[in-house]
Amino acid sequence: MTALSFAEELRRRQQLVEEHLPAFLPDPETFPPVIHQAMHYALFNGGKRLRPLLLLEAARVAGGDAEQVMPFACAVEMIHSYSLVHDDLPAMDDDDYRRGKPTCHRVFGEANAILAGDALLTQAFAVMTSSALQGRLDPRRALRAMVEIATAAGSTGMIGGQVIDLASEGQHPALEQLQAMHRMKTGALFVACLRSGAILAGAAAAVVDAFTAYGDALGLCFQITDDILDIEGDATVIGKPVGSDLKHDKATYPALVGLEQARAMARDCSRTAVASLQGFGPEADFLRGLASYVLERVN
């Protein structure tokens, strides 16, 4: 798959998710409108939709029906969006911009932003359980997928990683500790999306294991490049001021090992992700291309 064809395919798949997302949220004018408007604002803000794409692609490669697992894909994007709303709050990262737009709490106030995040998380599980009850998915597989997603989003996954991130401000953790934090904060949901897609498709354990290894390496690659972009990215492209990590004295890969070593680590993670797919044929080419995209992204 050439770089151009991959970019086109990525946009096509992102657009597919964009078209389905509104069906799983209450209309923005539903009473009380402010909370539903805040939910829409947080969800439809130009995200890359990587997590739903990972779930959809894992299901497709494993022989499943992408249309059937779309509710789960949209649900994980709601969970991701809620986490960003809360991360941006003054009590956390205190960011005023996200993807070039004022953050949710700057538009709707802190209280409504907190509630909008809570509502997106709750809605995600309403969407997944409703999908399972409609009978289009095997209920046991759906339950297993929900456990994967809930665990990845919880205190031993994404939330736990954020707790460690906050506690690490001004600290200088060992590289192993930094990697553990990011495996929880970022990688856990990447892995859960891939595992859930495969589980929903009824994949064999070996396939689920391969996707687990891929997601772990991809998550680390994503986080390292994120840290690099905070130093040398273009604020007009990444949609927020650069230097936020430095301002908060956060533990990052460039701060710990330097920019050049951080770039080398990102390349190694991208290669590891691709190598984990060696048991698949051309059907996994999009995932291989995604590993390169995450490494080379500019936002």
BELQUI-V218589 format. One record per residue. N is the residue number from 1. RES is the residue in one letter. SS is DSSP state (@ for helix, = for strand, . for the rest). Layout:
n: {N | N}
res: {RES | RES}
ss: {SS | SS}
This chain:
n: {1 | 2 | 3 | 4 | 5 | 6 | 7 | 8 | 9 | 10 | 11 | 12 | 13 | 14 | 15 | 16 | 17 | 18 | 19 | 20 | 21 | 22 | 23 | 24 | 25 | 26 | 27 | 28 | 29 | 30 | 31 | 32 | 33 | 34 | 35 | 36 | 37 | 38 | 39 | 40 | 41 | 42 | 43 | 44 | 45 | 46 | 47 | 48 | 49 | 50 | 51 | 52 | 53 | 54 | 55 | 56 | 57 | 58 | 59 | 60 | 61 | 62 | 63 | 64 | 65 | 66 | 67 | 68 | 69 | 70 | 71 | 72 | 73 | 74 | 75 | 76 | 77 | 78 | 79 | 80 | 81 | 82 | 83 | 84 | 85 | 86 | 87 | 88 | 89 | 90 | 91 | 92 | 93 | 94 | 95 | 96 | 97 | 98 | 99 | 100 | 101 | 102 | 103 | 104 | 105 | 106 | 107 | 108 | 109 | 110 | 111 | 112 | 113 | 114 | 115 | 116 | 117 | 118 | 119 | 120 | 121 | 122 | 123 | 124 | 125 | 126 | 127 | 128 | 129 | 130 | 131 | 132 | 133 | 134 | 135 | 136 | 137 | 138 | 139 | 140 | 141 | 142 | 143 | 144 | 145 | 146 | 147 | 148 | 149 | 150 | 151 | 152 | 153 | 154 | 155 | 156 | 157 | 158 | 159 | 160 | 161 | 162 | 163 | 164 | 165 | 166 | 167 | 168 | 169 | 170 | 171 | 172 | 173 | 174 | 175 | 176 | 177 | 178 | 179 | 180 | 181 | 182 | 183 | 184 | 185 | 186 | 187 | 188 | 189 | 190 | 191 | 192 | 193 | 194 | 195 | 196 | 197 | 198 | 199 | 200 | 201 | 202 | 203 | 204 | 205 | 206 | 207 | 208 | 209 | 210 | 211 | 212 | 213 | 214 | 215 | 216 | 217 | 218 | 219 | 220 | 221 | 222 | 223 | 224 | 225 | 226 | 227 | 228 | 229 | 230 | 231 | 232 | 233 | 234 | 235 | 236 | 237 | 238 | 239 | 240 | 241 | 242 | 243 | 244 | 245 | 246 | 247 | 248 | 249 | 250 | 251 | 252 | 253 | 254 | 255 | 256 | 257 | 258 | 259 | 260 | 261 | 262 | 263 | 264 | 265 | 266 | 267 | 268 | 269 | 270 | 271 | 272 | 273 | 274 | 275 | 276 | 277 | 278 | 279 | 280 | 281 | 282 | 283 | 284 | 285 | 286 | 287 | 288 | 289 | 290 | 291 | 292 | 293 | 294 | 295 | 296 | 297 | 298 | 299}
res: {M | T | A | L | S | F | A | E | E | L | R | R | R | Q | Q | L | V | E | E | H | L | P | A | F | L | P | D | P | E | T | F | P | P | V | I | H | Q | A | M | H | Y | A | L | F | N | G | G | K | R | L | R | P | L | L | L | L | E | A | A | R | V | A | G | G | D | A | E | Q | V | M | P | F | A | C | A | V | E | M | I | H | S | Y | S | L | V | H | D | D | L | P | A | M | D | D | D | D | Y | R | R | G | K | P | T | C | H | R | V | F | G | E | A | N | A | I | L | A | G | D | A | L | L | T | Q | A | F | A | V | M | T | S | S | A | L | Q | G | R | L | D | P | R | R | A | L | R | A | M | V | E | I | A | T | A | A | G | S | T | G | M | I | G | G | Q | V | I | D | L | A | S | E | G | Q | H | P | A | L | E | Q | L | Q | A | M | H | R | M | K | T | G | A | L | F | V | A | C | L | R | S | G | A | I | L | A | G | A | A | A | A | V | V | D | A | F | T | A | Y | G | D | A | L | G | L | C | F | Q | I | T | D | D | I | L | D | I | E | G | D | A | T | V | I | G | K | P | V | G | S | D | L | K | H | D | K | A | T | Y | P | A | L | V | G | L | E | Q | A | R | A | M | A | R | D | C | S | R | T | A | V | A | S | L | Q | G | F | G | P | E | A | D | F | L | R | G | L | A | S | Y | V | L | E | R | V | N}
ss: {. | . | @ | @ | @ | @ | @ | @ | @ | @ | @ | @ | @ | @ | @ | @ | @ | @ | @ | @ | @ | @ | @ | @ | . | . | . | . | . | . | . | . | @ | @ | @ | @ | @ | @ | @ | @ | @ | @ | @ | . | . | . | . | . | . | @ | @ | @ | @ | @ | @ | @ | @ | @ | @ | @ | @ | . | . | . | . | @ | @ | @ | @ | @ | @ | @ | @ | @ | @ | @ | @ | @ | @ | @ | @ | @ | @ | @ | @ | @ | @ | . | . | . | . | . | . | . | . | . | = | = | . | . | = | = | . | @ | @ | @ | @ | @ | . | @ | @ | @ | @ | @ | @ | @ | @ | @ | @ | @ | @ | @ | @ | @ | @ | @ | @ | @ | @ | @ | @ | @ | @ | . | . | . | . | . | @ | @ | @ | @ | @ | @ | @ | @ | @ | @ | @ | @ | @ | @ | @ | . | . | . | . | @ | @ | @ | @ | @ | @ | @ | @ | @ | @ | . | . | . | . | . | . | . | @ | @ | @ | @ | @ | @ | @ | @ | @ | @ | @ | @ | @ | @ | @ | @ | @ | @ | @ | @ | @ | @ | @ | @ | @ | @ | . | . | . | . | @ | @ | @ | @ | @ | @ | @ | @ | @ | @ | @ | @ | @ | @ | @ | @ | @ | @ | @ | @ | @ | @ | @ | @ | @ | @ | @ | @ | . | . | @ | @ | @ | @ | . | . | . | . | . | @ | @ | @ | @ | . | . | . | . | . | @ | @ | @ | @ | @ | . | @ | @ | @ | @ | @ | @ | @ | @ | @ | @ | @ | @ | @ | @ | @ | @ | @ | . | . | . | . | . | . | @ | @ | @ | @ | @ | @ | @ | @ | @ | @ | @ | @ | @ | @ | @ | . | . | .}
